[in-house]
Amino acid sequence: MNTPINDPSDLMALGQRHLWGHFTNLSAVQRLGLPIIDHGDGAYVYDTDGKRYLDGLSGLFTVNVGHGRPELARAAADQSEKLGYFPLWSFGHEPGIRLAAKLASLAPGDLNRVFFTVGGGEAVESAWKLAVQYFTNIGQPNRRKVISRYYAYHGTSLGALSITGIPAIREPFEPLFSWAIKVPNTSQYRCGMCAEQNACSLDCADEVERTILREGPETIAMVVMEPVQNTGGALVPPPGYWKRIREICDKYGILLVSDEVICGFGRLGYWFGCERFEYQPDMITFAKGVTSGYAPLGGVIVSDRLAAPFLEGESAVFLHGLTFGGHPVSCAVALANIEVMEREDLLGNVRRNEAIFDEVMESLRDLPFVGDVRGCGYFRVVELVKDKATKQSFTDDECNWLLRDELSPHIYNAGLICRADDRADPVLVLSPTLVCGEEELRFIGKVLTDALTHAATAFTNR
């Protein structure tokens, strides 16, 4: 039996010696130590010293219903006692069937079939493989290419990484699949296409069509995009963008995949972000918020049209599977999670408090280094610039100092967890749990105001 470790310093030493965190600088952990989160309650988490932090990132865009939910723990325990594991390989189990039916009822249009995975990257890769095999089954085997946006994050397995558009995490593993093509993102703050027109021309959407024509429409299987793109900083599409993308996909017979790993399950005030922006995808990929992170689960919700060729004949099998996709315990937790969201009207809570979050974010706009504030629902960013007039960014050394040496420690010490991200232009990312209300949102504003004001003084005195 494992003996509990009661001394935080002993736990820290074990972590420094043995734990290899994801996207974590091991040398920094050796020098500076490893923050250890011990438990959570609602919108807050607590470290091993008992200090409380507002979880302004929902873990990682994930813990939508908040921490410490006994209903979700009970659902996992009850299902484990009944059926701890069985695969969905030519079998079914009750929680998997019930969850698939529930997701179909929540998804828009004819998205009625659910293929389960373990996480979001696997969901994106599964959608790509499904699109390729679908087109092969209907006699269009040359449709293998996928279009995604620059800097968009869609996962790190080699297929999903090919779709991902972040150079820094792609380059060590290149060459990747040449079938993955990139198009401009929707950064209205830094849009070079419309900068001289003082209005959005939707040229970023039209570039998708131009790319399709260059590559050959008969070679494109799908376009995959997030409703609001994460990397680059909560890039909200301009009005008309999604309508145009849907029209382009329909014109050339291409599948549209809405990557809802972050935006789904209430993050934008709707079950799925595509509902907020009023477009109908052919597939939705999901993960994270479906269980609020209490158990790993992801998947693809697929239209009846795409499933139809796989209903014809014994040999029409989707040749893809994952041992733990649709794990019964995870599915039971997801059902309990959705029940909590419905009972407490957490989607409504996001919509009711959105104006307050707007006000909080706008209050930051005039602070030093704040170039832009943007986002919607409970998904926001502050983009940081060295010169507000020219939108000049920081040098690499300046950015590293500002984000990692100055802002991150100050914000963390003030009791707020958010994300300092410089994979594109430097941003502070906010994604609070959906149980947050006015008190928590205004706390976020206060901490960021203090931190940015302090950082500006420190930057001047460097």
Buried (B, 14 or more C-beta within 10 A) or exposed (E): EEEEEEEBEEBBBEBBEEEEEEEEEEEEBEEEEBBEBEEBEBBBBBBBEEEEBBBBBBBEBBBBBBBBBEBBEEBBEEBEEEEEEEBBEEEEBBBBBBBBEBBBEBBBBBBBBBBBBBBBBBBBBBBBBBBBBBBBBEEBEEBBBBBBBBBBBBBBBEBBBBBBBBEEBBEEEEEBBEBBBBBBBBBBBBBEBBEEEEEBEBBBBBEBBEBBEEBEBEBBBBBBBBBBBBBBBBBBBBEEBBBBBBEBBEEBBBBBBBBBBBBBBBBBBBBBBBBBBEBBBBBBBBBBBBBBBBBBBBBBBBBEEBBBBBEEEEEEEBEBBBEBBBBBBBBBBBBBBBBBBEEBEBBEBBBEBBEBBBEBBEBBEEBBBBBBBBBBBBBBBBBBBBEBEEBEBBEEEBBBBBBBEBBBEBBBEBBBBBBBBBBBBBBBBBBBBBBBEEEBBBBBBEBBBBBBEBBBEBBEEE
